[in-house]
Amino acid sequence: MEEEMRFVSKSKNFTHTFGVTYSKEQAGIAGTDTELFDPEVMTSRKLYGKDLSEYDDVDVEDLLTQLTPEEIELLSKEVDPDDRLLPPDQRCSYECEKEATGPIDRKKLIEHINKEAIETPDRPEFQPFVPGIIRGKKWIPPQVPKAKVRDDDIGTYELGDEYEKALNHASEEELVDLAAILGFHSMMNQDQYHASLLNKEKIGLGWDGVTKASKPKPAPVDPPNMTDPEDSIKRVSDDDAKLIALNWNNLNIRDEQFERLFKALEVNTRLEILSMSNTGMTDSQAEILAQAIEKNNSLRIVNIESNLLSGKGIIRLLKAMLTMNMIEEFRASNQRAQVLGNPAEMEITQLIERNTAILRLGLHLEYNDARSRVAAQLQRNIDRSRLRRTGRLSRNMTAGYVNKFKE
């Protein structure tokens, strides 16, 4: 806001409207002690219909000294200092004189605000709402100018007499096959596309029909697992030669049944596949399983997906796999801890890099570094297994690398 300023006649003081005085030298005004502004020439100033010229010679400092502290405080509430350097609480004139009712309760405050909003009636509209009548101006979207296309921009292609003749005499089935080959998937559904690729009979209505998505076939429901846990534990402990795969998926297993099975695995030499998905296994049972894996040399596949393991339990099992170095597939995704964290994933990566037998790993890793390193190690193990199978790899695998190839 531009401040209004004047120079008092026969004086060396320069005063602005808020009563702060400046000398002529400070104000940068040169000249004699004559009037700089003529009051008669200046435009008359009025406030609430009163002429302010009669207050020109009144000193504001004298007026302020005559006020009481209460009047000065009241005046300070009415005047905004307009200073951006002051904090907002010192510029605000509102002062609450009520005493504090206690610590703030956010839940009660939100309930009070919602109650006040519901109980407060809506403001009446100046013009009542009438269905079908538009109040105010109707918004009309601006017209988008259409791009002009010149005749010479339309491309023409010469296919040759041979292709023109073939297309003109082609049947509808042949055109559908051609569209499938060229990848025009929007002109046909999945059934038509695959039928064209496999040279099956005509499916659908062709070019004149409407392309519709085929209904997905419902997946059959898996039958319930009828495996008897007690019988399975007995067969594992007896080292049954016919029991190669044990499926305990989706069974309610008690803690003592877990313990008895894992103790039997320590002496079993026949079981190769152990599947225990969705059985409620925790870290305590994983510790007993890890002790069994350290002593078992027949297991090749271990599946413990959809259980209640944490990163600590998974790490314990991976450490146990390094003892015998026989397990080729390990699946442990969809556990209680959806995110393992960077320290756990880095430790899992280091354990996988030390494992030269594992070929497939079912575990979600969040960090790119861990995923890339694990994938590289699995690829090295697969290559090593292929070379060993073809007889080109020696049995000496120090540090997990290929040392010698047969000529």
N, C-alpha and C positions, 0 to 999 in steps of 0.2 A: 504494500500500500504506500503510495507516494505521500510523504508528509508535507503539510502546508507550513511555510516559514515566512517570517516578516522581520524587518529591521526597525527598531524603535528610534525615533528622531532624537537628535542631540544625545546619543548614547553610544557606548562602544560595545554593547552586548547584542549578540545575535541569538534570538529565541525561537525555538520551534514550538509546536502546539502542545507538547507534553511537558513544557516548563524547563527543559534542559538548555542551559545558556552556553553560547560559544562567543568568543571574541571575534572581531573582524578579521584579525590575522588568521585564526584557526579556521574560520569559514571560507577563507580565500577571497574576501571582498576587499577591494582597494577603493579608496576615495576619501572624501571628507566626511565630517559628522553631520551630514544632511540626510534627509529622509530618502531611503532607497525606494520605498513604495509609498505611494500616496493613497491613504484610505479612501478618499473620495473617488479615486479612479478605479480602485479595486471593486470586484463584484461583491455585493452584499452577501454575508453568510448568515444563515438562519438555522435554528435547531428547534423543532417543535413550534414553529411559528415565531420564535423570538430572535431578535437581531443579536448576533454575537459580537458585534463591534464594541459594545459597551464593556466587554470583558477583556479588551486588548491590553489595557494597562494594569490588569490584576495579576499579581505574582502568584503562581501556582504553589510555590514553596510556602508562602504565607498561609494559603488556604489549607495546605496539608498539616501545618503545625497547629491549626485551630481545631483539627478533628480529634475525637477521642479514639482510643485503641479499638473500641467496638465498631466505630464508623469506618476506620481504616480497614479493618478486617472485612466488613461488608462491602467496601469499595473494591478491595482486592478480588473478591469473588465475582464481581460484575465485570471486571476488566481482564481481558485475555492478554497475557504478556507477549504473545506471538513470538516466542523464542523457541526455535527448534532444538536448542541445546538443553533446554529444561526437560526433565523426565515428564511423562504424561500425568503422573499422579500429582505433580505440582502445578500443572496447567489446568487440571480439571477443577471446577468449582463445586462439585458434589462432595459432600462430607456426610458420612453416615454416623449418627450419634447413638445408634443402638449398640448395646453390648453384645459380645460374641456369645452365641448359644452353645458353643462346643466345637469339637472337630468336625470337619465336613464329612458327610456320608453321601457318596456319589450315587448309590442306589436310591436313597430317599429323595435326593435332589432331582434325579431323572423322573421318578414317579410323580413328584410334585409338579414338575414342568409339564409332563404329559396330562396330568389331571387338570391343570390350569388351561392347557390348550383345548381339552375336550369340553370343559365347562364354559369357556369364553364363547359367547355367541358370535356368529359371523356378522360382519358389517353389512347393512342393507345396501342393495345395489341401487344406483340412481335410476337405472332403467331396468325394469323387471325382465327376466328371461322369458322369451316366448319361442317355443319350438318352431323352426322353419324360417324365422326372421333373422337376418344377418345384422348384427349391430356393428357400426363402424364401417370401415372400408374393407372390402373383400380382397384378399391377397391373390394376385394373379401372377403366376410364375413367368419370368421373362422368357421370351422366345429365343431359343438357341438357333443361331443361323446355321443352315445346312451347308455342308461343304459342297462346293461345286465340283463335279466330276466331268472332266472333258472327255470327249469321245475318243481322243487319241490315247487316253490313259488306260482304256480297257484292253488288256492283253489278249492277243489271239495266238493260238498255238497250231502249228501245222504238224499233224501226227503222221502224215503220209497216207498214200492210197491204201496200203496194206492194213494199217491199223484202223483207218476209217471204215473200211469194208468189214473188218472183223467186229467192230463195235456196233455197226448198224445191224448186223445179222445175229448178234449175240442174244441169247435167251435171258430171261429174268434170273434164273438160277446162276448162270455164268456171270452176270453182272454182280450178284451178291457175293459170289466167290472172289471176284476181282476187288470189290470193296473191302472184303476181309483181308485180302493180301496187302492192299494199300493202307490199311489201318483206319478206315472210316468207321470207327466204333460207334459214333453217335447215330448212325443209320440203322443199327441192328442191336439186339440185345446179346447177352452172353451165349444163350443157346444157339442163336443163329450164327454167331461168330465161330464158335467151336465146331458147329456142324459143317460150316464151310471149310474149315481147316482140315477136318477129318473126312471130307467127301461123303457126308451122310445125306440122307434125303432132306428135302426142303422143309424148313421149320418156319412158321410164321406166315405173314401176309406179303412179304416182299417189299417192293418200293411203295406200293399204294397203301399199305397198312400203317398203323401207328406202332412205333417201337415201345414196348412195355417191358419193364423189368420182370424177370421170372421170380416166382416165390422161392425163398430159401427153403431148403429141405431141413426139417428139424433133426438135430443130432440125437441119436438114440441115447437114452439114459443109461449110465453105467449100472450094471447089476450090483447089488450089495456084496461086500466082501464076506465070504462065508468061511474064511480061514479060522481054524480053532487055535487060539494062542497057546493053550496048554499042550495040545498035540504037537504044535510046531516046536515048542521049547524042548519037548521030549525027543523029537527026531533030531534036533540040532545037537543036543547033549549026547545022543547015541551015535552021532556021526553017520547018519543015514546016507548011503551012497546015492540014493535016488533024489534026495533033496538038494537041488542045485540053486534054486531061486526061492526066496521067502518073501511073500507079499503080505505086509501088515498095514497096508494103506487104509485109512479111514476107519480104524478100529480104536475102541476105547481100551487103552492098555493101562494097567495099574503099575505103580512104581516097582513093586516087587517082581512083576512079570518082566519089566525092562531089565532089572538087575539079574534075574535068572537067565534070560536069553543072552545077555552080554557075557556072563560068566561062562556059558556054554560055548560061545564063539571062540573063546581063548584056546580051546582044545579041538575045535572042529576043523577038518581038512577037506570038506566037500563043498560047502556053501560058497557060491561065487557071486550071487546077486542078493543084496539086502535092500528092500524097499520099505520105508517106514514113513510115508507122507501122511500128514494130518493125523498124528497120533498123540499130540500134546507133549512131545519131548521137550525137556528143559535142559539148562546147562548142567545140572547135577547128573542127569542121565547121560548127557553127552560126555562127561568126564569118564563114566564107566565104559561107554562105547569106545572112547579113545584108548583106554587101557586094553580093551579086547583087540583093537586094530593093531596095536603094537606087538601082539603075540600071534595074530592070525596071518597066515601066508596064502590063503586061498581066495579071499574076497577080491573081486575085480570091479564091482559096481556097488556104490552106496548112494541111496536116495533118501534124504531126510527133509524134503521140501515141506513148506507150510506147517512149521512147528513153532515153538516158542523160544528158539535159540537167540542169543545175542552174539555180538561180534567176538566176545571172549570165547564162547563155546565153539564157534566155527574155527577160530585160530587154534584152539586146542586139538580139534580133529585133524586139521591140516598138519600140525606138528607130529601127531601120531602116525600119519601116513608116511613120514620120512623114515620110519624105523625099518619096516619091511619093504617099502617102495614097490608095492604090488598093485595098488588100486589104480585103475585106468580111467574111471568115470566117477565124479563126485558132484552131487546136486544138492544144493542147500539154499535155494532162493525162497522168497516169500516167507521170511521169518518175522518174529515180533519186532525186531529192530529193522525198519525199512531202510534207514540210512546208517551205515556202519561208521562213517567218519573217516577223516584222512589218516590218522594214525593206524587204525585197524586195517584199512585198505592197503596201506604201504607195507604193513607186516604180512598181510595175506599175499601180496605180490612177491615179497622176498621168499616166502615159503614155497610158492609155486615155482619160482625160478630155481630153487634147490631141488625140486621134484623132477626126476627124469622119467617117471612112469606114467603120470597122468596125461590123458589125451583129450578129455572133455571135462569142462567145468561149468556147472549151472549155478552161477552166482552173479547178482547184479552189483556192479562196481560203478560208483558215481563219477570218479575222476578219470580224465582221459589218459593221464600218465599210467595209472594202474591198469586200465583196460588194454592199452597198447602193449605194455610189457608182458601182461599175462597172455595176450594173444600171440605175441612173438614166441614165448616159451612153449605154448601148446603146439605151435607150428613146428618148432624144433623137435619136440617129442614125437610128433606124428611122422616127421621125416626120418627120425632115428628108428622108429618102429618099422617103417617101410623098408629101410635099408637092412635092418636085422632080419626081416621076413624074407627078403630076397637073397640073403646070405652075403651081403656086401659089407656088413658092419661087424667089427670084432667085438668081443665081449668086454674089452677094456673100455670103460666109459668114465674115466676119471674126470671129476668136475662137471660131469653132465655133457661133455662135448664128444664129438666123433674124433677118434684118435687115428684110426687106421682103416683103410679100405683094402679089400682084396682086389688084386689085379685081375 
